[in-house]
Structure formats: C-alpha cells, structure tokens
Amino acid sequence: MDRILEREYGGMNEVLYNYAAVTGQDRWRELAQRFDRKRIFEPLAAGRDELQGLHVNTTIPQVIGAARGYELTGDRSLHDCADYFWHTVTERRSYCTGGTSNGESWNAPPGKLAAELSGYTQECCVTYNMQKLTRHIFGWTADPRAADYYERAYYNGILGGQHPRDGNKLYYVPLQSGFWKMFGTPLHDFWCCTGSMAEAFAKLGDSIYFKDDDGLYVNLFVPSEVTWQEKGLRIVQDTTFPESDRVTLTVRAAAPRRAQLRIRVPYWSVGGSATLNGARLESFATPSSYFVLDRTWRDGDRVEVRLPMRLHSAPMPDDPTVQAVMYGPIVLAGKLGTAGLTADTLRAEPTKPRTVPEYKLEPIAAPAIRASSSDPTTWLKQTGTSPLEFRTVGQSQELTLVPLNRIFDERYAVYWKLV
C-alpha cells in the first residue's frame, strides 16, 4: 500500500469518502482512510510546507480527499492539512494566473517563483483541482479571499484552455515569454488535462453562488440566474463583465421574503458603488469583503453594483522586477507575433498519442520594460478599441496587451522584466 501511495492514483480517497456518504456504510470510509497519504498530510496539518519535489497533480486530489474526509469524520487534522495546503499554494506557490506547477512539479521552496518559468508551467489539471479544493475552503469559511482566488483561476487558468475553433484542450499554460499555447489534436491526444478541462467547461456555472440559512453569496460576475427554493426567490444576474464593471441583480419573488444578499467586492476593485431600485446607497464595502443587503425583497427589486477595474502589477515574490500586469482579475499578455509558427508547431505531435507535448521551437525573448515605477499605468494605456486592450507607451518596441485567455495561435509574454 505504501508503494501505491507514491503513485498518481488520483482522488481515490475523495471517491471513497463520497461513496461512504452515499451508502452510509462505514467500510467505505475506512477504505478511504487507507488512501490518506499520511507522509504528506502530517507536515501540512502541522503547518509545514514540505511540498518541494512533489508531483503537483498527484498531491492536490489527495488533499481534496482530506477535505472531504474532514467533512465526514470531523477529524481536525484533515481540516488543518487541507486548509494550510490551500493557503501555502495559493499565497506562495501560485503564479499571477492562479495556476501552479512547473513541469508538473514543485521544484523550489515556497515563494521562489522567478526561476520557475518555462513552456511547461501551470498544468491545466492542477488549476481545475485547486478550484475543487477552493470550493471546500469557501464552504467552511465564507472567506472572500477564497472567492478572489477562484475568480483568478477561472479567468486566467480555465478560460483560454479550450481552443475556440475546434474545442481541443490545453495541457500547459506556458508562462515563459515567447512560447505559445500548444493544443491537442482531435483524434490523437487525450491527456489528463483533456478530461479535466472538459469537466471545467461543463462547470462554468459552478461556484457563482453559495448560500446558507440566512443569505445568498454572489461570488462571480457571470450572466446567470439562480433559484433559491427555500426562500422562494430567484436572482437574475445581468452583466458583460469583464468588458464592463456593472453588475445588475434582479429579484423575482412570488411573495415578499427577508434575506441577505451578499455581493463580493473583489480585492482588485477600488471605489465601488451600488444602487437599489435606482436610489444610490450611501455605504459600500471594502475590497475583499462582501457588500450585504439585509431586507425584505419584493418582486422586481433591482440592485446595480459598479466594481471599477484598474491596472495593477503582480510581481514575483522573490524578484519584484519581474512582473505581470492585470486589469481587475484579468491577466494581460503581450502579443509577440507568429514567427516560425506553422500548423504543425501550433499543435501537439499527432504521431505520439497521449505523450506530453514538446515544443520544437525556441521561445523568443520579450523586450524589457523601462518604467519610472512599478505602477503599470506609467507604461500602459488603453487603446480605445476595446476596454481590455492596452498598448505600451515610451518603449523601444510598441506592444499590444490583451487578456491571456483570448490569445491563441501566437507567441506571447505574461511576465516582464522592469528596468
């Protein structure tokens, strides 16, 4: 059994804990515990990051199993394992995109990321599984920081992982400048990430809303509607976010109902505001918290929220001169052209089914950015063509930056060296 636990056996503990919950039979819970990887769990439960050298997507599903095990057994050590793991990975081992891993592993101590850029960063399975773990963390804590992270991973790790032309999936999101996204082919590539990303795109409506007995959390700004059966309420969300910073929530109610509506104010927003039925509300909430409206809701009540977005930098923790640029939650990438790229180099090699995709061309270097400060507004301006398109100013080479999740079939840069 110890040898089995050193292999990538997926989330067998999670599966068996779930089966125990469905059947009510303790034997499945006991079997699930056989798959709890104590050599990894015990340091995490004690608050120690000993993840260096581990295979990332072997470890995350096992920790998701620990989270599920805590929910079924109340074992506090499993809670502490999952909670500390989530914090150390999201705060000290993740890129600006919310993704983690380089060559499928954690190769460095926590907080050491500047040397961890390559064409094989951010395995897509990993981002998907971190979202699954984040659902557990938010369910325990209602911590807006968990929702902030989920949003970051949603826009920069999941969206953009499926090719818009043919639906093929991505294995890695390369974060070293000058690479490109290498997608699979329709009939010859079926990686672990192909399955995970198929699940991810089937679950884009997941985690927009959460509820408890008293209130409804609005965590993501996505056009959608949700029926809150216990309260007899339906909430319709209208927005074009992230093209616009406006979000409208319309309440549909068969009869008046008292409830709290909790709207996330993201970490990236400054100077937000809200109106209720057209009347401006005087108070609002600080970033990375919730704006709470506790009232009796009637059919047709309408809340409009503005969450202004701004340019801000995302520096490497161990080298602040290496920075990415974000607009709100969106990671911006510089378009570096298509030099050397052909139909064959843009896709994984179909003669080698199910192998890890390999780049056959070298990346090209991105130019250094000369700036008077770390504030990206000193060297980036909106083009006026699109609210999510920016252009460099005062640089030796003019570059256009757009959301990373909208770049396909060309080279790009996410991290820049500031001089």
C-alpha positions in Angstrom: 0.0 0.0 0.0 2.9 2.4 0.7 4.1 1.9 -2.8 0.7 2.6 -4.2 0.6 5.9 -2.3 3.7 7.0 -4.1 2.0 6.8 -7.5 -0.5 9.1 -9.1 -3.7 7.3 -8.0 -6.0 10.3 -8.4 -8.6 11.2 -5.8 -9.4 7.7 -4.6 -9.8 8.8 -1.0 -12.3 11.5 -2.1 -14.2 9.0 -4.2 -14.4 6.5 -1.4 -15.4 9.2 1.2 -18.2 10.3 -1.2 -19.3 6.7 -1.6 -19.4 6.3 2.2 -21.6 9.4 2.4 -24.0 8.0 -0.3 -24.2 4.5 1.1 -24.0 5.2 4.8 -21.5 2.3 5.1 -18.5 2.8 7.3 -16.4 0.2 5.4 -16.0 2.7 2.5 -14.9 5.4 4.9 -12.3 3.0 6.4 -11.1 2.1 2.9 -10.8 5.8 2.0 -8.6 6.3 5.0 -6.2 3.7 3.6 -5.6 6.1 0.8 -4.9 9.1 3.0 -1.3 9.9 2.4 -0.1 10.5 5.9 3.5 11.2 4.9 2.2 14.3 3.1 -0.7 15.1 5.3 1.1 15.2 8.7 3.5 18.0 7.9 0.7 20.1 6.3 -1.5 19.6 9.3 1.4 20.9 11.5 1.7 24.0 9.3 4.9 23.0 7.4 5.3 23.3 3.6 7.4 20.3 2.6 6.0 20.2 -0.9 9.2 20.8 -2.8 9.9 17.9 -5.1 6.4 16.5 -5.1 4.3 15.8 -8.2 1.6 18.5 -8.1 -1.4 16.8 -9.6 -0.7 13.7 -7.5 -0.9 15.7 -4.4 -3.9 18.1 -4.9 -6.5 15.4 -5.5 -5.3 13.7 -2.3 -5.7 16.9 -0.3 -9.2 17.3 -1.8 -9.8 13.9 -0.3 -8.5 15.1 3.0 -11.0 18.0 2.9 -13.9 15.6 2.1 -12.7 13.3 4.9 -12.8 16.1 7.4 -16.4 16.9 6.4 -17.5 13.3 7.0 -15.4 12.4 10.1 -14.7 15.7 11.8 -11.0 14.7 12.0 -9.4 18.1 12.7 -6.0 17.1 11.3 -7.6 16.5 7.9 -9.1 20.0 8.1 -5.7 21.6 9.1 -4.0 19.7 6.3 -6.3 21.0 3.6 -6.6 24.5 5.0 -2.8 25.0 5.3 -2.2 23.4 1.9 -4.6 25.8 0.2 -3.1 28.8 1.9 0.6 27.9 1.1 -0.2 27.0 -2.5 -2.4 30.0 -3.3 -0.3 32.5 -1.5 3.3 31.3 -2.0 3.3 28.8 -4.9 1.0 30.3 -7.5 1.6 32.5 -10.5 -0.4 35.6 -11.3 -2.9 33.4 -13.1 -3.7 31.3 -10.0 -2.0 28.3 -11.6 0.8 26.4 -10.0 3.5 23.8 -11.0 6.4 23.7 -13.4 6.9 20.5 -15.4 4.2 19.0 -13.2 6.2 19.5 -10.0 7.0 22.0 -7.3 10.7 22.4 -7.8 11.6 25.2 -5.4 10.9 26.4 -1.8 7.7 28.4 -1.2 7.9 31.9 -2.5 10.6 31.1 -5.1 8.9 31.5 -8.4 11.1 33.8 -10.6 13.2 30.9 -11.8 10.1 28.7 -12.3 9.0 30.0 -15.7 9.0 27.7 -18.7 6.9 26.3 -21.5 5.5 23.7 -19.1 4.1 25.8 -16.3 0.6 25.7 -14.9 -0.7 22.3 -15.8 -4.4 22.7 -16.5 -5.5 19.7 -14.4 -3.8 21.5 -11.4 -5.9 24.7 -11.8 -9.1 22.7 -12.1 -8.3 20.7 -9.0 -7.3 23.8 -7.0 -10.8 25.2 -7.8 -12.3 22.0 -6.4 -10.3 22.4 -3.2 -11.3 26.1 -3.0 -15.0 25.1 -3.0 -14.4 23.2 0.2 -12.4 26.0 1.8 -15.1 28.6 0.9 -17.8 26.3 2.2 -16.0 26.1 5.6 -15.1 29.8 5.9 -17.1 32.0 3.5 -13.7 33.8 3.2 -13.8 36.3 0.3 -10.1 35.6 -0.3 -11.1 32.1 -1.4 -13.6 33.6 -3.9 -11.0 36.0 -5.1 -8.7 33.1 -5.8 -11.4 31.1 -7.6 -12.1 34.1 -9.8 -8.4 34.5 -10.7 -8.2 30.8 -11.6 -11.5 30.9 -13.5 -10.5 33.7 -15.9 -6.8 33.0 -16.3 -6.5 29.3 -15.9 -9.8 27.8 -17.2 -11.0 30.2 -19.8 -8.5 30.1 -22.6 -7.8 26.4 -22.0 -10.0 25.3 -24.9 -9.4 26.3 -28.5 -12.4 28.3 -29.8 -12.2 26.9 -33.3 -12.3 23.1 -32.6 -12.7 22.7 -28.8 -9.3 20.9 -28.3 -7.8 21.2 -24.9 -4.6 22.5 -23.5 -2.1 20.6 -21.3 0.1 23.5 -20.1 -0.3 27.3 -20.0 3.3 28.4 -20.7 4.4 31.5 -18.7 7.9 31.9 -20.0 7.9 34.7 -22.6 7.9 33.8 -26.2 6.0 30.5 -26.1 2.5 29.8 -27.3 -0.4 27.6 -26.3 0.0 24.1 -27.7 -3.3 22.4 -28.0 -4.1 18.8 -28.6 -5.5 17.3 -31.9 -9.0 15.9 -32.3 -8.2 12.2 -32.6 -4.7 11.6 -31.2 -4.3 13.4 -27.9 -6.3 12.6 -24.8 -4.3 13.9 -21.8 -5.3 14.0 -18.2 -6.0 17.7 -18.9 -8.3 16.9 -21.8 -10.7 15.3 -19.3 -10.2 17.9 -16.6 -10.8 20.8 -19.0 -13.9 19.1 -20.4 -15.2 18.9 -16.9 -14.2 22.5 -16.2 -16.0 23.9 -19.2 -19.1 21.9 -18.3 -19.0 23.6 -14.9 -18.5 27.2 -15.7 -21.7 27.9 -13.7 -20.2 26.3 -10.7 -19.4 28.5 -7.6 -21.1 31.6 -8.9 -23.5 31.4 -5.9 -23.3 29.9 -2.5 -26.0 30.0 0.3 -26.5 29.5 4.0 -29.7 29.7 6.0 -29.8 33.5 6.0 -28.2 34.7 2.8 -27.0 34.2 -0.7 -23.4 34.9 -1.8 -22.8 36.3 -5.2 -19.1 35.3 -5.8 -18.7 35.5 -9.6 -19.9 38.1 -12.1 -21.3 35.9 -14.8 -24.6 36.3 -16.6 -26.8 33.7 -14.9 -29.8 33.1 -12.7 -30.3 31.0 -9.5 -33.4 29.8 -7.8 -33.3 29.8 -4.0 -36.0 27.4 -3.4 -36.1 27.7 0.5 -36.8 31.4 0.2 -38.9 31.3 -2.9 -36.6 33.8 -4.6 -34.9 33.8 -8.0 -32.0 36.1 -8.7 -31.2 37.1 -12.3 -27.7 38.4 -12.9 -27.0 40.6 -16.0 -23.5 41.8 -16.8 -21.0 42.0 -19.6 -18.1 41.7 -17.1 -15.2 42.0 -17.6 -15.8 44.3 -20.6 -18.0 46.4 -18.2 -17.7 47.0 -14.4 -21.5 47.0 -14.0 -23.5 44.1 -12.5 -27.3 44.1 -12.2 -29.2 41.7 -9.9 -32.9 41.5 -10.3 -35.0 39.7 -7.7 -38.0 37.6 -8.7 -40.3 36.6 -5.8 -43.8 35.1 -5.6 -44.2 36.8 -2.2 -42.0 39.2 -0.1 -39.1 37.4 1.6 -36.5 38.5 4.1 -33.0 37.5 3.2 -29.4 38.8 3.0 -27.8 39.3 -0.4 -24.1 39.3 -0.1 -22.2 40.6 -3.1 -18.4 40.1 -3.3 -16.3 43.2 -3.5 -13.1 41.8 -5.1 -9.6 42.6 -3.9 -8.9 44.4 -7.2 -11.8 46.9 -7.0 -11.4 50.5 -5.7 -14.3 52.9 -5.2 -17.2 50.6 -5.9 -20.8 51.8 -5.5 -24.4 50.4 -5.5 -27.9 51.4 -6.2 -31.2 49.8 -5.1 -34.2 50.4 -7.4 -32.3 53.4 -8.8 -31.5 55.0 -5.5 -27.8 55.3 -4.6 -26.8 53.5 -1.4 -24.5 55.6 0.8 -22.4 52.8 2.2 -20.4 50.2 0.4 -17.8 47.5 1.4 -14.1 47.5 1.3 -12.1 45.3 -1.2 -12.0 41.6 -0.5 -15.2 41.6 1.6 -19.0 41.4 1.0 -21.5 44.2 0.4 -24.5 42.9 2.4 -28.1 44.0 1.8 -30.4 42.6 4.5 -34.0 43.4 3.7 -37.4 42.1 2.7 -37.2 41.5 -1.0 -40.1 42.0 -3.4 -40.6 41.0 -7.0 -38.7 43.3 -9.3 -36.3 44.7 -6.8 -33.1 45.7 -8.6 -29.6 46.1 -7.3 -26.9 47.6 -9.6 -23.3 47.4 -8.5 -20.2 49.1 -10.0 -16.8 47.5 -9.4 -14.3 49.7 -11.1 -11.3 47.9 -12.5 -7.7 49.2 -12.6 -4.3 48.2 -13.9 -2.2 46.7 -11.2 1.0 44.7 -11.1 1.6 41.1 -10.0 5.3 40.9 -9.1 7.2 37.7 -8.5 7.5 37.3 -4.7 11.3 36.7 -4.9 12.1 39.3 -7.6 9.7 42.3 -7.8 11.4 43.5 -11.0 9.8 40.5 -12.8 6.1 41.5 -13.1 2.9 40.6 -14.8 0.1 43.1 -15.4 -3.5 42.6 -14.5 -6.7 44.6 -15.2 -9.1 43.7 -12.5 -8.9 39.9 -12.2 -7.7 39.6 -15.8 -4.0 38.7 -16.6 -2.8 40.7 -19.7 -0.4 39.1 -22.1 1.7 40.9 -24.7 1.3 39.7 -28.3 4.7 38.7 -29.7 3.7 37.6 -33.2 3.8 34.2 -35.0 7.5 34.0 -36.1 8.2 30.4 -37.0 4.8 29.0 -36.1 3.1 26.7 -38.5 0.0 24.4 -38.4 2.3 21.6 -37.2 4.1 23.5 -34.5 1.0 25.0 -33.1 -0.4 21.6 -32.1 1.0 18.6 -30.3 2.5 15.9 -32.5 -0.3 13.5 -33.5 2.1 10.7 -34.2 2.8 10.4 -30.4 -0.6 10.0 -28.8 -1.0 10.7 -25.1 2.6 11.9 -24.7 3.4 15.2 -23.0 3.5 17.9 -25.7 7.0 19.1 -26.5 8.0 22.5 -28.0 10.1 22.0 -31.2 10.9 25.7 -31.5 12.7 28.0 -29.1 10.8 30.9 -27.4 11.7 34.4 -28.3 12.6 37.0 -25.6 10.2 39.7 -24.7 11.7 43.2 -24.5 12.5 44.7 -21.1 10.1 47.4 -20.0 11.5 50.8 -19.0 9.3 52.4 -16.3 9.6 55.1 -13.7 7.8 52.9 -11.1 6.1 49.6 -10.6 2.8 51.2 -11.5 1.8 49.8 -14.9 -0.2 52.9 -15.8 3.2 54.6 -16.4 3.9 52.4 -19.4 0.4 51.1 -20.5 -2.6 52.8 -21.9 -6.0 51.6 -23.1 -6.2 51.7 -26.9 -9.8 52.8 -27.0 -10.6 49.9 -29.4 -11.6 47.6 -26.5 -11.8 48.2 -22.8 -9.5 45.1 -22.4 -6.9 46.1 -25.0 -3.8 48.1 -23.9 -0.7 49.4 -25.7 2.8 50.2 -24.3 4.0 53.8 -24.3 7.5 55.1 -24.2 9.1 51.8 -25.1 11.6 50.9 -27.8 9.1 48.4 -29.2 5.4 49.0 -29.2 3.4 46.1 -28.0 -0.3 45.3 -27.6 -1.6 43.6 -24.4 -4.9 41.7 -24.3 -6.4 39.1 -21.9 -4.3 35.9 -21.7 -7.4 33.9 -22.1 -8.0 35.4 -25.6 -4.6 34.7 -27.1 -4.5 31.7 -29.4 -2.1 30.6 -32.2 0.6 33.2 -31.5 3.5 33.8 -29.2 3.0 35.9 -26.1 4.6 37.3 -22.9 3.0 37.4 -19.4 5.9 38.3 -17.1 8.1 41.4 -17.9 11.5 42.5 -16.7 11.1 46.1 -15.5 14.2 48.3 -15.7 
